[in-house]
Amino acid sequence: MKKADVEHIQEQVKEIMARHRVSYETGFLAPNPPPLIPRGFGSIDGYFEELDKIAYNLPEHIKNGTVYKSMKEIIYYRDRFENFPPQYLYYDYHEKQLFGFLPWEGKNRFMLVIQMIIHAYFNETLKYKNADELKRDTTWKYLPPIFSVNSWRFSQFTGFAPTLSYGLYSLWNWEKKDRDKPLALDNINLLHSFTDTIDEKWFVWIHQIIEKEFAPAIPALLEAMLFASLPNPDGDITRRLTQCLETANGAFKNTLVILKRMREHCDFKTYFSTIRLFYMFPQNVVFVGVPELQHQAQNFYGETGGQTPFKHFLRASLGFYPLKDSYFPSMRQYMSRYFRELIELTLQSAHIRDYVILRKSNRKLLNAYNA
């Protein structure tokens, strides 16, 4: 295999990573989540400012039962925002481009903030004691327009379902404690939480650092896919593909090291009794004021690790994505549009498993794949 061929594949990987907004350093974790919704848009800046304030004071609002009250108090700003010309927030589905004043990062920031406030609102008004109680309640609930309209609107822009998802709460909800030091468990903060407890923060930090540790596996698996699809494969291609799998395996092992630290600061009883309810979305929610939903009750999942793009990408690239199990494919609607498109591209393109099966007598290749 010629050096130029390898370089061509590496350039293809760079293009795929850039097109789908995947970072070489942090993987599916947003590289630099904005701490504020962008400003500089005149009359609607007040709305963004007030939403950011509520988000940063969310644990206090939850404690005092003032989530709904705080949103009602900014209805003047919300009305100005909703009367803003919609073409400035337009998404062209055919060209797959975002237009308008609010950048992609700003749209995701807005979606994170509004969904966390909505989940806190449900917790405040429905007062479930535990997750089982929430799951058993199939009565219709009504999400007021002060929440529902922009939740639905930004869902269409970003591709995320209109609920708090892993892709928002984990991937867009962090900052470094010290910008000059590497991202690690001892150098990460949550931008926003529901309970302000170490248990909640540690639970999310573990997931965020897992995403960062997995990052080197993404270009490695993309390279492996491209190597596996080459015509007339030779021994050099097999050797390079094996190296890609070994790189990915090393990254995946690092994620397990991080995962095993979960119990250090996250007590499972606290998680299930205090934190978990905030992640869940009630059944049969009517998004009042959203005409295209025709006043019909909607059902969405809340935040869960099953929505992480890295597990979907890993399974898809290696050829064992459970398409017959409706749960796993349904989790893709809780991802960024770009990540979902990458998973779908991978499902259509991956040949790694077939390549390995045809060469399973090569123990090094087989062991790298199985690992």
Residue pairs with C-beta under 8 A, 6 or more apart in sequence:
1 234
1 236
1 237
1 240
5 230
6 240
9 223
9 226
9 227
10 223
12 222
12 226
13 219
13 222
13 223
13 226
16 22
16 222
16 342
16 345
17 23
17 24
17 218
17 219
17 222
19 338
20 338
20 339
20 341
20 342
20 345
21 104
21 336
21 338
21 339
22 28
22 218
22 338
22 339
22 342
23 29
23 30
23 31
23 215
24 215
24 216
24 219
25 31
25 212
25 215
26 183
26 211
26 212
26 215
27 211
27 212
27 214
27 215
27 217
27 218
27 310
28 171
28 211
28 214
28 218
28 308
28 309
28 310
28 313
28 339
29 170
29 171
29 174
29 208
29 211
29 212
29 215
30 105
30 108
30 171
30 172
30 174
32 105
33 105
33 108
33 109
33 171
33 172
33 173
33 174
33 175
33 191
34 105
34 106
34 109
35 175
35 191
36 48
36 52
36 109
37 48
37 51
37 52
37 102
37 106
37 109
37 110
37 113
38 48
38 102
38 103
38 105
38 106
38 109
39 45
39 48
39 49
41 48
41 101
41 102
43 80
43 84
44 77
44 80
44 81
44 84
46 74
46 76
46 77
46 80
47 74
47 77
47 78
47 80
47 81
48 110
49 77
50 74
50 77
51 74
51 110
51 113
51 114
51 117
52 113
54 61
54 67
54 70
54 71
54 74
54 113
54 117
55 112
55 113
55 116
55 117
55 191
55 192
56 192
57 70
58 67
58 116
58 117
58 120
58 192
58 193
58 194
59 193
59 194
59 195
59 196
61 67
61 70
61 120
62 120
62 123
62 124
62 194
62 195
65 124
67 117
67 120
67 121
67 124
68 121
68 124
68 125
71 78
71 117
71 121
71 146
71 147
72 146
75 146
78 146
78 150
81 150
82 149
82 150
87 99
87 100
88 99
88 100
88 101
88 102
89 100
89 101
89 102
89 107
89 153
89 157
90 99
90 100
91 97
91 98
91 99
91 156
91 157
92 98
92 99
98 104
98 107
98 157
102 110
107 154
107 157
107 158
108 158
108 168
108 172
108 336
109 172
110 150
110 154
111 154
111 155
111 158
111 160
111 168
111 172
112 168
112 169
112 172
112 173
112 192
113 192
114 147
114 150
114 151
114 154
115 151
115 162
115 163
115 164
115 165
115 168
115 169
116 164
116 169
116 192
116 194
117 147
118 143
118 147
118 151
118 163
118 164
119 163
119 164
119 194
119 278
119 279
119 280
119 281
119 302
120 194
120 278
121 147
122 141
122 281
122 282
123 194
123 277
123 278
126 134
126 137
126 141
126 282
128 134
128 137
128 277
130 272
130 273
130 277
131 272
131 276
131 277
131 280
134 277
134 280
134 282
134 283
135 283
137 282
137 283
138 283
138 284
139 284
140 284
140 285
140 286
140 297
141 282
141 283
141 284
141 285
141 286
141 297
142 285
142 286
142 288
143 151
143 285
143 286
143 287
143 288
144 288
144 289
145 288
145 289
148 287
148 288
148 289
148 290
149 287
149 289
149 290
151 162
151 287
152 162
152 287
152 290
152 292
152 293
154 160
154 162
155 161
155 162
158 336
158 337
159 335
159 336
159 337
159 338
159 340
160 167
160 168
160 334
160 335
160 336
161 300
161 301
161 333
161 334
162 287
162 298
162 300
163 281
163 300
163 301
163 302
163 303
163 334
164 279
164 281
164 302
164 303
165 301
165 302
165 303
165 307
165 334
165 335
166 207
166 303
166 304
166 305
166 306
166 307
166 308
166 334
167 307
167 309
167 334
167 335
167 336
167 339
168 303
169 204
169 279
169 303
170 204
170 207
170 208
170 211
170 303
170 308
171 208
171 211
171 336
173 190
173 191
173 192
173 204
174 188
174 189
174 190
174 191
174 204
174 205
174 208
175 188
175 189
175 191
176 183
176 187
176 188
176 189
177 186
177 187
177 188
177 189
178 187
181 187
183 209
183 212
184 209
185 205
185 206
185 209
185 258
185 261
188 205
188 208
188 209
189 201
190 200
190 201
190 204
190 205
193 200
193 201
193 204
194 200
194 275
194 278
195 274
195 275
195 278
197 270
197 274
197 275
198 265
198 266
199 265
199 266
199 267
199 270
199 271
199 274
199 275
200 266
200 271
200 274
200 275
201 265
202 262
202 264
202 265
202 266
203 262
203 266
203 271
203 275
206 258
206 259
206 261
206 262
206 266
207 305
207 308
209 258
210 255
210 258
210 259
210 310
211 308
211 310
213 251
213 254
213 255
213 257
213 258
214 251
214 252
214 254
214 255
214 310
214 314
215 251
216 247
216 248
216 250
216 251
217 247
217 248
217 249
217 251
217 252
217 310
217 314
218 310
218 313
220 244
220 245
220 247
220 248
220 251
221 244
221 245
221 248
221 313
221 314
221 317
221 318
221 352
222 317
223 240
223 244
224 241
224 244
224 245
224 248
224 317
224 352
225 317
225 346
225 349
225 350
225 351
225 352
227 233
227 237
227 240
227 241
227 244
228 241
228 350
228 351
228 352
228 354
228 355
229 349
229 351
230 237
233 355
238 359
238 362
238 365
241 352
241 355
241 365
242 362
242 364
242 365
242 368
245 352
245 365
245 368
245 369
245 371
246 368
246 371
248 314
249 368
249 371
252 314
279 302
279 303
279 304
280 302
281 300
281 301
281 302
283 297
283 299
284 297
284 298
284 299
285 297
285 298
285 299
285 300
286 293
286 295
286 296
286 297
286 298
287 293
287 298
288 295
301 307
301 330
301 331
301 334
304 331
305 311
306 327
306 328
306 331
307 331
307 334
307 335
309 335
309 336
309 339
309 342
309 343
312 321
312 328
312 331
312 332
312 335
312 343
313 342
313 343
313 346
315 321
315 322
315 328
316 343
316 346
316 347
316 350
317 346
317 350
317 352
318 350
318 352
318 353
318 369
319 350
319 351
319 352
319 353
319 354
320 353
321 328
321 329
321 347
322 328
322 329
323 329
323 347
332 340
332 343
332 344
333 340
335 343
352 369
353 369
356 365
356 366
356 369
359 365
359 366
360 366
